[in-house]
Amino acid sequence: MPANSSPLYRRGLAVALALPLLALAACGYGSQARDDGSHQKVAAGAEKVDGLDSVRIGYFGNLTHATALVGVEKGFFQKALGATRARYQVFNAGPSEIEALNSNSIDIGWIGPSPAINGYTKSDGRSLRIIGGSASGGVKLVVNPKRIKSLKDVKGKRIATPQLGNTQDVAFLNWVAEQGWKVDALSGKGDVSVVRTDNKITPDAYRSGSIDGAWVPEPTASKLVAEGAEVLLDESSLWPDEKFVITNIIVSQRFLKEHPKAVEAVLKASVETNKWINAHPDEAKAAANQRLRADSGKALPENVLDPAWKSLRITDDPLASTLDTQARHAVKAGLLQSPRLDGIYDLTLLNKVLRAEGEPTVSDAGLGVEQSP
């Protein structure tokens, strides 16, 4: 990837790398992770995949990582890996998961588009590949109905986003610009006041009246609704077919090259998990909440869990074209100069699994790695 030393690039890249450009802010912040694989059972007589003792899988304790939550809880990953132990790391921040991938502490991870973009561009395209999709949607503009009754009323109000430069922040800035309003991306000041607030405290900020609304992912959106807020806009309505990437699957390039059979096994488990989730939504919702309880010590209440779950779409498709669009929105906002994303995807193994399952293959939108003849 060619070097670029312009001030805009340096400022934009610093924002993108330090404050995840398109991160899943619902996943929280910080760098804590914990190993949680002891509860899985290996079937008697099972064989190791590719001779590996274990495959280390990272994910976040959040509904947007439903594939991982359910796959762990119901044992899909362990079943696919046979006698190779599935070991799990539960993260609460995208940068810490990328750091773990780069330091060879995990092999495969469920993560949002920003950390994937950031990890790929920071390493000049050498650290990771996106190898599959997981979830779409689950982001809403929720507001205080006493202060905001229509979209035009958002002007002049204080709207929270999870973090400067994260996926919801970029989406809101892009939406604001499309309304013809002006906001300085870095300070958040302008026709709308953008208040960067950690999702963990956004409900408190809403309750205290310090914000008038928020552009946030689930389950934060539903937590605000439980506090009396109303949904003014679902971001899905702004995208073609109402689909946009919120979670995908990454793998270290080293692990992909050395252990493709193990990667294929995990992808097979992911596809099976997604099929089970879509066929058994209520059971899957309960399984995801059980895993959340095990990972965090606290399950989501029904009045938050039910609407949050309904707003998510579980999919094998990484929705590559929407990741490219999200990156262009960040460029438009002035937070990043156009990154080179060629080769960020390698969907070869996923499409192999999908064909074997009789399912349609998915596209990398022209951003796939070049295949050897």
C-alpha positions in Angstrom: 0.0 0.0 0.0 1.6 3.3 -1.0 2.6 5.7 1.7 0.8 9.0 2.1 2.1 11.6 4.5 -0.5 14.4 3.9 -1.8 16.0 7.0 -5.4 14.8 6.3 -4.1 11.3 5.9 -2.2 11.4 9.2 -5.1 12.9 11.0 -7.6 10.5 9.5 -5.5 7.4 10.0 -4.8 8.3 13.6 -8.5 8.7 14.2 -9.3 5.5 12.4 -6.7 3.4 14.2 -6.9 4.8 17.7 -10.7 5.3 17.7 -12.1 2.6 15.5 -13.4 4.1 12.3 -16.2 1.7 11.8 -16.1 -0.2 15.1 -19.0 -2.0 16.7 -19.4 0.3 19.6 -22.0 -1.9 21.1 -19.2 -4.2 21.9 -17.8 -1.8 24.5 -14.3 -0.5 25.1 -11.2 -1.5 26.9 -8.9 -4.4 26.3 -10.0 -7.1 28.7 -10.4 -10.6 27.4 -10.9 -13.9 29.1 -10.5 -17.6 28.0 -13.8 -19.5 28.2 -13.6 -22.9 26.5 -13.6 -25.4 29.4 -17.4 -26.1 29.2 -17.2 -27.6 25.7 -17.1 -31.4 25.3 -15.1 -33.3 22.6 -17.0 -36.2 21.1 -15.6 -39.6 21.8 -13.5 -41.0 18.9 -13.3 -37.5 17.2 -10.1 -36.7 15.3 -8.1 -33.5 15.3 -8.5 -31.1 12.4 -5.2 -30.5 10.6 -3.3 -32.0 13.6 -4.1 -29.0 15.7 -4.6 -29.2 19.5 -6.8 -26.1 19.5 -8.3 -23.3 17.5 -8.6 -20.0 19.4 -11.7 -18.0 18.6 -12.4 -14.4 19.6 -15.8 -12.7 19.9 -17.6 -10.0 21.8 -20.3 -10.6 24.5 -22.9 -8.7 22.5 -26.0 -9.6 20.5 -24.5 -8.4 17.3 -22.1 -11.4 17.7 -25.1 -13.8 17.8 -23.4 -16.3 15.6 -20.5 -16.7 18.0 -22.7 -16.6 21.1 -25.0 -19.3 19.8 -22.3 -21.3 18.2 -20.4 -21.5 21.5 -23.5 -22.1 23.6 -24.8 -24.9 21.4 -21.5 -26.5 20.6 -21.5 -26.0 16.9 -17.8 -25.0 16.7 -16.6 -27.8 18.9 -18.5 -30.3 16.9 -17.0 -29.1 13.6 -13.5 -29.2 15.1 -13.7 -32.7 16.4 -10.8 -33.5 18.8 -9.3 -30.1 18.1 -10.3 -28.0 21.1 -12.3 -24.8 20.5 -11.0 -22.2 22.9 -12.6 -18.8 23.2 -11.6 -15.3 24.1 -14.3 -12.8 25.0 -13.3 -9.2 24.1 -14.9 -5.9 24.8 -13.0 -3.8 22.3 -12.1 -4.2 18.6 -8.5 -2.9 18.9 -7.8 -5.5 21.6 -9.1 -8.3 19.4 -6.9 -7.1 16.5 -4.0 -6.9 18.8 -4.6 -10.5 20.0 -4.9 -11.6 16.3 -1.6 -9.9 15.4 0.2 -11.3 18.5 -0.9 -14.8 17.7 -3.1 -15.0 20.8 -6.2 -15.9 18.7 -6.6 -17.4 15.2 -10.1 -16.4 14.1 -12.5 -13.7 15.4 -16.0 -12.2 15.1 -15.6 -8.4 14.8 -17.0 -5.3 13.3 -16.0 -3.6 10.0 -13.8 -0.9 11.5 -11.3 -3.0 13.4 -11.1 -5.2 10.3 -10.4 -2.2 8.1 -8.0 -0.7 10.7 -6.1 -3.9 11.2 -5.8 -4.5 7.5 -4.7 -0.9 6.5 -2.3 -0.5 9.5 -0.5 -3.7 8.5 -0.4 -2.7 4.8 -2.7 -5.6 4.0 -0.6 -8.3 5.7 -2.4 -9.1 9.0 -5.9 -10.5 8.3 -8.6 -11.4 5.8 -12.3 -11.1 6.2 -13.6 -14.6 5.5 -17.3 -14.5 6.2 -20.3 -12.6 7.4 -22.4 -12.8 10.5 -24.9 -10.0 11.1 -26.6 -7.0 9.5 -28.6 -4.1 11.0 -29.4 -3.4 14.6 -28.6 0.4 14.5 -31.2 3.0 15.3 -31.7 6.7 15.9 -33.7 6.9 19.2 -34.9 10.2 20.6 -36.7 11.9 23.5 -40.2 12.2 22.1 -40.8 15.4 24.1 -37.9 17.2 22.5 -37.8 15.6 19.0 -41.0 14.7 17.1 -39.7 14.5 13.6 -36.4 14.1 11.7 -36.1 17.9 11.1 -36.3 18.4 14.8 -32.9 16.7 15.2 -31.2 20.0 14.1 -30.0 21.9 17.1 -30.2 18.9 19.4 -27.6 16.9 21.3 -27.3 13.4 19.8 -25.0 10.8 21.2 -22.8 8.4 19.2 -20.6 5.7 20.8 -17.2 7.1 19.8 -15.4 9.5 17.5 -15.0 7.8 14.1 -16.8 4.6 15.0 -19.4 3.0 12.6 -22.4 4.7 14.1 -20.6 8.1 14.4 -19.6 8.0 10.8 -23.2 6.9 9.8 -24.7 9.8 11.8 -22.3 12.3 10.3 -23.1 11.1 6.8 -26.8 11.3 7.5 -26.4 14.8 9.0 -24.6 15.9 5.8 -27.4 14.5 3.7 -29.8 16.7 5.5 -27.7 19.7 4.4 -26.6 20.4 8.0 -23.0 21.2 8.9 -21.0 19.6 11.7 -17.3 19.6 12.4 -16.5 15.9 12.5 -13.7 16.1 15.1 -15.3 18.5 17.6 -18.9 17.4 17.0 -20.0 21.0 17.0 -22.4 22.5 14.4 -26.0 22.4 13.4 -26.3 19.3 15.5 -24.2 18.6 18.6 -22.6 15.2 18.3 -21.9 13.9 21.9 -19.5 11.0 21.9 -20.7 8.8 24.8 -19.7 5.2 25.7 -22.7 2.9 25.2 -22.4 1.8 28.8 -23.3 5.2 30.1 -25.6 6.4 27.2 -28.8 5.3 29.1 -27.7 7.3 32.1 -26.9 10.3 29.9 -30.4 10.0 28.4 -32.0 9.6 31.8 -30.3 12.8 33.1 -31.4 14.8 30.1 -27.8 15.6 28.9 -28.6 14.2 25.5 -31.7 14.4 23.4 -31.2 11.1 21.5 -28.6 8.7 20.2 -27.6 7.0 17.0 -26.6 3.6 18.5 -26.5 -0.1 18.0 -28.5 -2.8 19.8 -29.0 -3.5 22.6 -28.3 0.2 23.6 -31.1 1.4 21.4 -33.6 -0.9 23.1 -32.2 0.1 26.5 -33.0 3.7 25.7 -36.5 2.8 24.5 -37.0 1.1 27.9 -36.1 4.5 29.4 -38.9 6.2 27.4 -37.1 7.0 24.2 -38.7 6.3 20.8 -37.2 5.0 17.6 -37.1 7.8 15.0 -35.1 6.1 12.3 -33.8 2.5 11.7 -30.5 2.8 9.8 -31.4 -0.3 7.8 -34.0 1.8 6.0 -31.1 3.9 4.5 -29.4 0.9 2.8 -30.2 -1.1 -0.3 -32.3 -4.1 0.6 -32.1 -2.8 4.2 -28.8 -4.7 4.7 -25.4 -3.4 5.9 -22.6 -5.2 7.7 -22.4 -4.9 11.5 -20.3 -8.1 12.2 -18.0 -10.3 10.1 -15.4 -13.0 10.6 -11.7 -12.4 10.3 -8.7 -14.7 10.4 -4.9 -14.1 10.5 -3.3 -14.6 7.2 -0.7 -16.9 8.7 -3.4 -19.2 10.2 -5.4 -19.2 6.9 -2.3 -20.2 4.9 -1.1 -22.9 7.4 -4.4 -24.4 8.5 -7.1 -24.0 5.8 -8.9 -27.1 7.0 -9.4 -25.7 10.5 -10.6 -22.4 9.0 -13.0 -24.3 6.8 -14.3 -26.3 9.8 -15.0 -23.0 11.7 -16.8 -21.6 8.7 -18.8 -24.7 8.3 -19.9 -24.4 12.0 -20.7 -20.7 11.4 -23.0 -21.5 8.4 -24.7 -24.3 10.4 -25.1 -22.0 13.4 -26.7 -19.3 11.2 -29.0 -21.8 9.6 -30.1 -23.0 13.0 -30.6 -19.4 14.3 -32.8 -18.5 11.4 -34.8 -21.7 11.7 -35.2 -21.5 15.5 -35.2 -17.8 16.3 -36.7 -18.1 19.8 -34.5 -20.9 20.9 -31.5 -19.0 19.4 -32.4 -15.8 21.2 -32.5 -17.8 24.5 -29.2 -19.5 23.7 -27.5 -16.1 22.9 -28.8 -14.7 26.2 -27.6 -17.7 28.1 -24.1 -17.2 26.7 -24.3 -13.5 27.5 -25.1 -14.4 31.1 -22.2 -16.8 31.2 -19.8 -14.3 29.7 -20.8 -11.2 31.5 -22.7 -12.5 34.5 -25.8 -10.6 33.4 -28.5 -11.5 30.9 -30.6 -8.9 29.0 -34.2 -8.4 30.3 -37.0 -9.4 27.9 -38.0 -5.8 27.2 -34.5 -5.1 25.8 -33.7 -8.5 24.4 -36.8 -9.0 22.3 -36.7 -5.8 20.2 -32.9 -5.9 19.9 -33.0 -9.5 18.6 -35.8 -8.6 16.0 -33.7 -5.8 14.5 -30.8 -8.1 13.7 -30.4 -10.1 10.5 -28.1 -13.1 10.7 -26.3 -13.8 7.5 -23.4 -15.7 5.9 -22.9 -12.8 3.5 -20.2 -10.3 4.6 -22.0 -7.6 2.6 -18.7 -6.4 1.2 -20.1 -3.6 -0.8 -21.6 -2.0 2.3 -18.2 -2.1 4.0 -16.7 -0.2 1.1 -19.6 2.3 1.3 -19.0 2.8 5.1 -15.3 3.5 4.4 -16.3 6.1 1.7 -18.6 7.8 4.2 -15.7 8.2 6.6 -13.7 9.7 3.8 -16.6 12.1 3.1 -16.7 13.1 6.7 -13.1 14.0 6.6 -11.9 11.4 9.1 -9.9 9.2 6.7 -8.3 9.4 3.3 -9.4 6.6 1.0 -7.9 3.4 2.2 -6.7 0.6 -0.2 -9.0 -2.3 0.7 -8.0 -4.6 -2.2 -7.5 -8.1 -0.9 -9.2 -7.6 2.4 -11.6 -10.4 1.6 -10.9 -14.1 1.0 -14.3 -15.9 0.6 -12.9 -19.0 -1.1 -13.5 -21.3 1.8 -16.9 -19.8 2.7 -18.1 -20.2 -0.8 -16.9 -23.8 -0.8 -18.9 -24.5 2.3 -22.0 -22.7 0.9 -21.8 -24.8 -2.3 -21.6 -28.0 -0.3 -24.7 -26.9 1.6 -26.5 -26.1 -1.6 -26.6 -22.4 -0.7 -25.8 -19.5 -3.0 -22.3 -18.1 -2.9 -21.5 -14.6 -1.8 -19.5 -11.7 -3.4 -16.4 -9.8 -2.2 -17.5 -6.8 -4.2 -14.2 -6.7 -6.1 -12.2 -6.5 -2.8 -11.0 -10.1 -2.7 -7.5 -11.5 -2.7 -6.1 -12.5 -6.0 -6.2 -16.2 -6.5 -3.4 -18.2 -7.9 -4.1 -19.7 -11.4 
